Every structure is written in structure tokens, then in C-alpha cells.
Amino acid sequence: MSFSFFRKAPKLWERRGPTSLLLWPLSWLYGLVLLIRKLIQDIGLLKPKPAPVPVIIVGNIRVGGTGKTPIVIALAERLQQLGWNPGIISRGYGSSSRISPLQVNSSSEPAIVGDEPVLIAKRTRDQFPIWVFPKRQKSIRSLLKHSPDVNVIISDDGLQSTSLARWPAREGGRDIELVVRDGRGEGNRFLLPAGPLREPATRERDATLFTGKTKGSESKLGPQDEYFLGRRAFSLVSNLGNAYQLINPSNHQTLNQIAEAYLPNKITAVAALGNPQRFFDDLLKQGIAGKSIALPDHATYTPEFFSKINAQCILITEKDAVKCATITDERIWVLPMLLSLPDSFADWLQSILQRPDPYRYTL
């Protein structure tokens, strides 16, 4: 199912009110569709062929970005350090490829393969094979055909994909389903369209990855999170790196230098993310108190857009930067999001991936 209509989360999703309650019958129908789809899977009417290597799905149950892409990057790099040869697949949001899978590298066009896969390729300096296509099974086959040494695949999103067969770790398998959750939590906890959820908040998962504060607590679960009790969860630490100039990436500035060099009213932050407020909040924590412009997720940019911004310094994310290759505005500075994975998480991953292939004994 496509959720492109909801590129900017409406405020009604964050709390229950008259409008969300009015839409609740539609959410009930959507939930019924999910239930029917699950029953079809459970009785075996759909039997997608499993991948010959473990698959790690990094997804979310909430529409909109929760910080999956930095996790995919950090995960691929950590797995490589542990001796694995990871490959990456993605649906490629905004991709114009609808015929066959495409391989992505740092020079690929975001309009053709999607902005996030290009960001991953750029950040990892093309160390990992990356393939995009809406049908992830075809991406897996293409990836393994061209890179037969890959022994683990990371799927950027795909929790709701019925075509992506997996044997979850919680059921004794070696495939891993990770639900990424940010500080917004599950909003009003209604399914679409009355709320932000693609699936019920109680959806099973092998682990939850927290990428931001939960309401009322930095690391502990609050009363509204009782359904996470007894489930494996890891808190991930992220921070903004040094800024680099869009037209000259070798030119760097720290956020302290930017704060000292420009008055707050001469700084504008721009973000086209699922949760742009998180970027603005991170800047504020670092002493950058300027203006902010929030755009719908995956929005495109033109030189004219930036020329109309009255600022001496414009701050954007790396995800936005991949769509600004033809823009030569010297005021634009790019801020990378750096994320580290806890050792406990890496150890757990290693223990799951080293399990014997369960399909070998059942098929």
C-alpha cells in the first residue's frame, strides 16, 4: 500500500479529537483489510520464496520518517566491521523505475532511484551494493546475482510487505524485524486515516529501536508504552556532525562556529523529512536558534526556492542535499546525522545471524 498522500503528518494524528473519531470507521475498515491479509498469509495462500541469506528489515509502523536511513547506514557499517558482507534493498520512494530493479551508486539521480538510496550510497562511499524496486523479492534476486558474496541483506522499510518472506528471530529464525520509533511515539494510536499507524501498535517485532525521547522520559518507557514491556528494545544515540558547504564539501564549520558567525535571524533551517521538527530541535540544542521551514517528506528543491530565502546561512540535511546537486548557492550548509549502535545491539544481531538456516530443514 502506498502512503504518499500522507507526506506531511496532520496534527489530528497526535491526539484523539472530534476529527479523528469521525474518521475512526475508516480506520476500522483499514484494520479489517490488514486482518484479512494476515489470514491469507497464515493459511498459506501466499507463499513467497525465502531469501537464501538473512534479511534485516528496518521499518516503522507509523507513516512518515522515524529515522530509518541513518540506522540502515550504521547497521551496514557495523555488520561489515563484524565480518559480514551486507547488501541493501529499498523501495526507492520517488523512483521512476517500474520495470526492473536498479542498482544505486553515489552518482545516481534521486529522481530515478529515490533520495534515500542515493544518500546511503554517498554516505557509505559505494561500499555496499544497493538495489531499488517496489517488489523487494526482485531486488534481492538482482542484488545476489550481481553480488554473490553478500551474506546478509538490509531492507530499508518493508515491514508491511507481503512479498518479502522471512522467518523472524523471535520464532527461531535468523531474519530480523526492527521497528524504529521516534519521540512522537504512535500519536493517537489510531490506524490510518484517523491516526498515523500502518499497523496496530501491538504489532510483533524482534526489537524496537528508539531514536528520540519518549514523552515524559529520555530513556524509560512511560505509562502509555505498556505494550513494549517484555519486548527487546535498544536506545540509539544520534547527533549532528560538522556542517559542510554544499558547493564545496571540503569546507567545514562546526555548529558553534555557525552560531558565532551569524545572528539568529540570519539563519534558516530547511528540512523535507517525515519529522522535520526533530532536525530543528537538534539545532536548537546546539545553540542554533534561527528560522525554520518544514516541507513535506521527499520534497524537491529548485534554485528559485533558495533564492527567495532571506538568510545568510541556510542549513539542510544530507537527505535534502542529494536533491540539490545542481544548486550553487554558497549560503547552503549540509548537516550529517551521525548515529552509533550500542554494543549490546550488535552482539544480539550477531547471535541471530549466526543461527543455522531454518528453511534448510523445512522446505
N, C-alpha and C positions, 0 to 999 in steps of 0.2 A: 504493500500500500504506500502511495506517495503522500508526504506531508508537506509538500512545497507551499501549499496555501498558507500554512502557519509559519511563515518565515520570521515573524515577529510576534512573540507571545503576548496575547491580550491580557490586560490587568485582571480580568474576571477569573482567570485561571488560578490566581494566587489565593483567593479566599472564596468561600461559598456565599452566594448572594442571590437576589431575585433572578438575575440573568442566567447564572449558571444552573440554578434549579429549573428554570424554564427549558434549558437545553438538555436537562438530565434524561428525558425519554430517548433522545437521540443517542446519548451515551449508552443507555441500556441496550439499544439495538446494536450498537457497535460492539458492546461486550458479548452479545449473543453470537455475532459473526465470529468473534475470537474463539468462543466456546465450541462452535461447530467446526471451525478449522482445527482446533486441538483434538476433537473427537475423531476427525478424519485421519489425523496423524496417528493417534493412539491405536486405532483399529487396523492400521497398516495399508490403507488405500493409497497413500503416497509413500513410496519407498525410494528416496533419493540415494544415490550411491555414495558411500562414505569416502572421505579423502584418505589416501594412503599414508598421510602424515598427520600429527596432531594439529588441531585448529584451535586458536585462541581468539575468541570473539570479544572485542572491546565495544560495548554498546551502551545504550541507555533505554529506560522505559519512559522517559519524559521527552516530548518533542522539543527540538532545539538543542543547541550545543551545551554540553556539560563538561567540556574539556577533554574529549576523547583523543584528539590528534596529538597533543603533547605526550599523552600516555603511550600511544602507538609508537612514537619515536623513541621514547625512553625504554619501552619494552623491547623493541628490536635491538637497540644498542646493548641492553643488559643481557639479552639472550646470546648475542654474539660474544660478549665477554665470557659467558658461561660455556662457550664451545659449540653453540648451536649455529645453524645456518638458516636464519629466518627469511621468509618472503612475506609480502604484504599484498592483500587484495582490498579493493574498495568499490563501492557502487559508483563513485565518481559523481557526486552531486553537481549538476550543471553540465555533465559530459554530453557531447553531441554524438558520441559513439553509441549506436543502437544495433549494429550488425555483428560485430565480433569484439572480443576483448582487445584492449590496447595496453602496451607497455608504457610506463611513465618514467621519464627522467627529468633532471632539473631544468632542461630547456623545453619541456613540453608546454603546450598552450593550455592555460587553465580553462579557457572556453571550450576546449575539446575534451579534456580528461578530468576537469574539476579542479578547484583551487586547493583543496586539502591534500590530494595525492602529490601535487607539484610541491607544496610546502614540505611534505615528508621527504621527497627526493632531494630538495635543496638542503634541508637541514642535515640529512644523513649523507650528503655528497655522493649520491647514487651508489651507496654501498649495498643496498638490498634491492632485489627485483620487486617491482610494484606493478600490478595489473589492475585495470578498472573495467567493470562491466556490470550492468544491473543483475545479471544472472551469475551469481558467485561461483557456482559449480564450473561454469565455462572458464572463468578467470583462474580457478585452481588448476584446471587441466592445462591451460596455456602456460601458466607460470611453471608448473612442474615439467612440462615438455621442454621449455627453453632453459630452465634452471634445475636440472635433475638432482643437484646436490642439496637443494633446500629440504630440510627435515622438520620444519615447523612453520605453520602459516598463521599470520596475524590478520584477522578480518576487522577492518575499520567499520564498525557497525555490523548489523546482521542478526541481532538477537531475534528479530521478528521474521526472519527469512525462513520460509517453509522448505526451500530447496537446498538449504545448507545442512546436510546431515551431520550429526555429532553425537558422541557418546559422552555426556557430561562427567566431569571428575567426581561429582557428588554421587553418581551412580556407579562408580568404579571404573569409569573410562579415563581417557587421557586428553579429551577435548575440554576446554575451559571456557565457561561463560562468565564474563565480568560485567557487572552493571556499574556504570560511572554515575556518581551522584554529586551535585554541587550544593552550595549553600541554600539554594531555593527549595531543596527537598522535592516533594511531589505536589507542591501547590495545594489546591483544594482536594486533591486525591480523586477527582472525577476522571473518567475516561474521556477521550475526545467525543464530541467537540465542547462539552461542558467544562472539561478540565484539560490538563496538558499530557495525560498519560496515554501511551500507546497500548500499554498492558496494565493489569492491576498492580498496585504497589506491592502486593504479596508475591509477585512472580518469583519462582525459584531462580537461584543463581548459585554459582560456585563461590563467588566472593563479590563484595561491594567495595568499590574504590571511592573514597571521599576526596574530592578536590577542592573543597571550600568549607567554611564554617557551617555547622548546622545551627538553626535558630536557637539562640539562648545558650550555646555552648560551642567551644572551639573544637573539641575532640570527643566529648562524651555524647551518647545518644540521649535525646530528650524524651519527654513523655509521649510525644507524637510519633516516636520512632520505635514503638514497642515491637513491631513486626520484624525489626532487624535483630532482636535479641536471639542469641543462639546461632547466629549466622556469622560466617567468616567475613571480616571487614578489615580494610587497611586504609590508613590516612596517608595521603601523598602530599609532600611539601613542594610548593612551586613558588617561584619568584621571577620578577622581571630582570633580564640581563641588561648589559650596557646597550645604549641606543647606537645604531649606525645609520649613516646618511644614505637615503635611497639611491641617489645618483652616484655615490662614492662609498661603497660598503666598507672600505678600509679606514674611513673616517669615523672614529668612535667618540661618544660622550657618555659620561655617567649621568644618572638622573640627578645627582647633586649638582653637577656642572650645569645641567639644563635649568634647574631651579634657580641657580645663582645668576645665570646669564639672561634670563627673560622674566619680565613681570608676569604674574598670573594671567592678566587679561590679554597677554600676547601669545599665550599657549593654547592650542586647541587639540584635543584628542579625538580621533575618529575611529570607530570600530563597527564592522559589519559581522557580528557574531551572534550565536544563539543567546548569549548572556553578556552583552556589551558592558553592562554595569559593573561586572566583575573587573574588567580591564580598567575602568575609570576609578574604581575603589582601590585597586592595587597602585595606581599612580598617586592617588591621594595619600596613601600610606607612606609613599616615598617622597612626599613633600611637593608633588606636582598638583597645584590647585588651579587649573585653568578651565576653559570652557570644554564642553564635550558634545559630540554629535554621534548619536546612536542610529545605525542603519539596519535594515533587515539582514538576516544572515545570508551570506553569499552575494551580497550586492556588488555590482560592478562600479568601476571608477572611470572618470574622464578628466583630462586636464582642466576642463572648464569647471568641474566641481571644486577642485582645489583652489583654482584662481579666485573663486568667489569667497574663500575663507579669509577673513581679516585677522591674520596672525603672523607672527614672526617665526614661530616654531609649530609644526604640525606633527603630532605623534600618532603612529598607526601600528597595528600588529603585523607580525610576519605573514599571517594568513591573508591580510589585506594587501601586503606588499607584493605577493606573487601576481596580483592583478594590476599592478602599477608599473610594469616593465617599460612601458612607452612614455611614462610621465617623467619630466625632467625638472620638477620643482625642487629647488635646493633647500626649501624650508622643511621638507618631509624627512622625518627620522623614524626608523623602524625599531620596535622593541621586541626582542625574542622572549618567549616564555620558557623558562628553564624548570625542569621537573626531575626530581630524584625519586627512585623507588626504594622503599625500605628493604633491608637485607632479609627480613622475615618473609616478605612477599616473594623475593627472588628464590629463597630456599624452598618455599612452598611450591612455586612454579616448577622448579627443578624436580621435586619429588613426584609431581603429577606427570610431567613429560617423560620421565624415565620408566613409567609403567609399561608392561607389555601391551601390544595392540589387542584390544578386546575383540575386534572384528575377526581377527585371525582364527579365533576359537569358536565363532558362532555362525559364520557365513558358509 
